[in-house]
């Protein structure tokens, strides 16, 4: 359920609970900011003293002359909990809690947060926080926050709506935006999201014509279904969403039942989720601020289109080279003008040159040169985006240097600008004209790559939660599951270890023999795998030896069966995994297989299910698979069969009982694929023990 946007962001009356009279204290800021910014509604300080900052104060929420729309609670944790309970009792629509000491404070804090949620149960009151430093609606002059950055005068108003899991970041973005001439519609610190989540908060503003784009600062992913639903609705309205998410380090990886969890760590999963939602994920803070203007000019690309290409025109070759470099390391191609485009340039009196970039040198500082060059590049069908790079003149003659860019960009042309010097006046001019303008080459490359990486968001059907008891399958049972979805496995038989080698096999030697037990996932670590077994005697000996070894290490397991499997000679191998991630839902992973899966994080992750086109995209992203494309005369692997296997495994998303399934390795042959090791886990159904 979304919050009432009026009570959250446009309340007519506000209670400031715990307001302080001491200007040195954080608790004095919300009341001061509301007054200094000219909030037109009623404000009621709630405090133990008779007055706060010269205004009448009230001893409790019950004592107020009217029920406020919004209560901002500045009390410590225990007092805040009591105040939230009062809000629920009095049916105050929204309560914001600044205090910490909840889920971030260990088991005691988690218990406190549970009690906080319980106090809201059955009421109409919605909670922002705890750990929320507040919010602001600049168009309504409603600044209800304890963030010191909002003490600035002339807060910059515009179309950006910021929702941040870090309270300090709303102030950081506000101040950085102001320095760049970028304005904001609203900013919200969502805190711990104990009730209102970031997706629901943003969704409550979608109908607001004053909000044109969204900036999200994420520390983790919470309430992913609500975030996806918001992103889908935002895309439908043409309102781009940009996210900066922490956690790109390897330490964020989460080990699950199989390798899939470790390889598809938290950040890989988050990246796949954000892209699947049509959200542009950036790597730089500058890119977060500067990307929205670009996204308005670069709609999400249709699937199946050619790889995007960028054209660069410049007055300084060195500055342009920095942009080309930053785009290149992110996989974005800078292309030279086509012959027909060079002919149009020459016809316009512009030297078309011969290089990858159109370097106008100092002549490009003249509008009569830069403008026709821009017009020719923008009319060229080979470019999806044109970037104008301006040198020193951007700082010393901004009206000449960037005005042609602003003029050429009128009407939403796919044009962006990078100013090489520190040129605040030029950047402000471009921002006012709605032109995407970048202060650094890193932010330029970051934002362009993020824009092109977006996919049209999908509204996926709901899947069962990933939590709850699970039942592991042994390898033979996992093969049976794969057979049902059309993924082939190498021929195999299951035998009591005592009978291995005493009766004929349905396939020839050599064979592989493995210990078989649902609780033994990594058999090699226990000496539970033997390859290249060439006779009945070797099979009997190997089976007996591995059963004895497992019994010595884990006598409680009672592992007395083996799986005997035909061997094959592959051209390559991969790891293919599916799991229902606890935060975002079903994912599918493709990675370099076998030992390579653990040494190199060469992988591709998508939200499941996927279709054939996405499966081929995943194959292209795993570098090790390039050798199977006939590289330097090597045999070609059946990558089409691999694509079909990816699609089939990802379709487990529609089967709610499968929590996880991994094939490692899946052998790639000249004709087909074969699973030769698999693990799986099913979600226990009600009534199972």
Secondary structure, 3 states (H helix, E strand, C coil): CCCCHHHHHCCCEEEEECCCCCCCCHHHHHHHHHHHCCCCCEEEEECCCCEECCEEEECCHHHCCCCCCEEEECCCHHHHHHHHHHHHHCCCCEEEECCCCCHHHHHHHHHHHHHHHHHHCCCCCEEECCCCCEEEEHHHCEEEECCHHHHCCCCCEEEEEEEECCHHHHHHHHHHHHHHCCCEEEEEECCCCCCCCHHHHHHCCCCCCCCCEEEEEECCCCCHHHHHHHHHHHHHCCCCEEEEECCCCHHHCCCCCCHHHHHCCHHHHHHHHHHHCCCEEECCHHHHHHHHHHHHHCCCCCCCCCCCEEEEEECCHHHHHHHHHHHHCCCCEECCCCHHHHHHHHHCCCCCCCCCCEECHHHHHCHHHHHHHHHHHHCCCCCCEEEEEECCHHHHCHHHHCHHHHHHCCCCCCEEEEECCCCHHHHHHHHHCCCEEECCHHHHHHHHHHHHHCCCCCCCCCCCCCCCCEEEECHHHHHHHHHHHCCCECCEEEEEHHHCCCCCCCCCCCEEEEEECCCCCCHHHHCCEEEEECCHHHHHHHHHHHHHHHHHHCCCCCCCEEEEEECCCCCEEEEEEEEEECCCEEEEEEEECCCHHHHCCCEEEEECCCCHHHHHHHHHHCHHHHHHECHHHCCECCHHHHHHHHHHHHHHHHCCCEEEEEEEEEEECCCCEEECCEEEEEECCCCCC
